[in-house]
Structure formats: C-alpha cells, structure tokens
Amino acid sequence: MKAVFFIAFGIIFYGCQGNGNHANKPYILVIPVEAYVAKGADAVVEKIESDTVEVPTALAAYSKGIQKYAAVLMHVAQFPDSIKEVKGLRILDDKGTDIGPTIPQNQRDSIIMHFIQFARRSDIPYYDRVKDFELKLMKVR
C-alpha cells in the first residue's frame, strides 16, 4: 500500500514540475569578439560566439553567460592569434531582448563574484592562462 502511495505521489509531483515559474526558458548567450582575418594578419572582423541555454530564470541565464564569457576568455588566452578582443556579453530572451540590464546590478555583481570565487578554487587554470582575469571578467558588469 505504501509503495502505491509513493508511486502516485511521485507521478503527481513530476507532473506538476513543468508548469508555473519553474519551467525552463531558452536564452541565447551572445559574445561578440574581434577575430583576426588570418593568422599573422592585423585585420579583424567581428564574429559572434553564441550558445543557447534553457534555464528557469534570467538570473540563471546570466550565470551561464558569465561561465560562457570566462570560457571565451580562456580560448583567447590559449589561441591569441585567433581572437584579438572579447567585446562584451548579451543574453537574449525568446523575444530577442537583452535581459542583462533588467537584472539588478547587485545581483549581477554577486554572480560575478561567486564565479571568481569558484575560479580561485577550481582546477581550471583561469588565473594561469588569462592575464588580469578578474578585471576582464568584471568588464561585463
């Protein structure tokens, strides 16, 4: 009898998770970069590094955006002859609106600081490879 109750409870709980504010929504992470036209060339062209994430809130999307931005910084550090500069971060909702400015500054700063704390403890060599890592990460504030 208990097993039937738990199975029924599990089915009801699982069914209720998809509605309301807990449903994941798509966000597009957009990072414009200045990429060199060719190896050894001075000429650059703007390219877009992008990714789509599905998360429940704009704040979670911003967190994913910071992670993506840090990954692009690592790529630039590893392959300095491919990308000259990382230009910024935009996070677009399903209507194409940049949600970054809608998130309060203190919440954006908190996410960045949590990521910096993670980077300090991480085995990922952000600080070894990216010169002035924290300053570059703070550019997206």
N, C-alpha and C positions, 0 to 999 in steps of 0.2 A: 504494500500500500504506500509506504514512504517513497519507494522508487518511482511509482506512478506520479506522485505529487511533485517530486523534484524534476522529473521529465516535463511535466506540464508547466511548472514554474519556469524552467529553462526555455521552453518554446515561447511562452508569453514574454519573457524578458528579452529574448533575441528578437522577437517581432516588434517590440516597442523601441528598439535602439535606432532604427532607421529614420524616425520622424522627429520633428522638433529641431532645436538648435544643435543637436549632436550629429546631424548628417554632414558628411564631408562635402566640401565645395571645391571646385577647381580654381586654382590661382596660377598665373604664369609669372615666373621669375625671369626678369629681363635685365641683363647686364651688358650694356654697350661697351665695347673695347675698341681701341685703335690697334689694328693688326698691320704688321708690315706686309707690303705687297709681295715681296720676295725676300729670301734670306740675303742679308747683307745690304738691302736697299734702305734708303731713307724714307721713301714714300709710304704713306699709311692709308688705310681705308677703314671706315667704321664697320664693324661687324657686331652681331648680337649673339651673345651666349644666352641661351634660354632653356628653361625647364618647366614642366608643368607638375604641380603637386596637388594632391587632394587632401585637405585638412578641414577641421570643423570651424576654425575662426581665422580672422585676418591676422591676429597676433601670432598664431601658429604658422601662418604663411610667412610672416615677417621673419620668424625664427629660421624657417627653412631657407629664406632668402639670404640671411646672414651666413648660413652654412655654405650656400652656393657661392656667395661672394668670396668667402675665405678659400674655397676650392679653386676659384679662378685666380686669386692672388698666388696660390701655390703653383698653379700651372705657369703663370707668368715668371715666377722665380725659377722654375725648372727649365723653361724654354724661353729665355729672354730675347731670342732672335725671332720669335713668332708674334708676340704682342708687346706693343710699346707701352700702353697705358690702359688701366681699367677706369672707365668713366663714371660709374655710379651703379645704382640699383633701383629698379622699379618693380613693383609687384602689382599685377593687374588682376582684377576680379573678372567674373564672367561677362561683365558689361564693358570691359576694357578700361576701367577706371583704376588709376594708381591709388592703392589703399594705404600706402606709406604715410602720407600726410594726415590721414584720418586717425592714425594711432597716436595717442598722446606721447609727447617727447620722453617723459619719464619711463613709459613702458618700453619704448624703442631702446632707450639707454640701458634699461635693465636687461633686455635680451642681449644686447651687445656685450655688456659686462659679464653676463653669465657665460657667453661664448668665449670671451677672453679667459675667464677662469678655467673653463674646460680646456682651452688650448694650452694653458700653462701646465696642466696636469696630464695632458694627452701624450701618447706615444707618437702622434703625428707631428712632424718637425716644423710646425708653423714658424717658430722663432728662429730656428736654424736656417731656414730657406728664405723667409720673407723678411727683408730688411725693413725695420720700422713697422712691423706687423700691426701693432695696436693703433698707430697713427693712421695707417692705411684702412684699417677696419672702421675706425671712427669717421672716416670720410662719408660714410653712408648715413650718418645720423640724420 
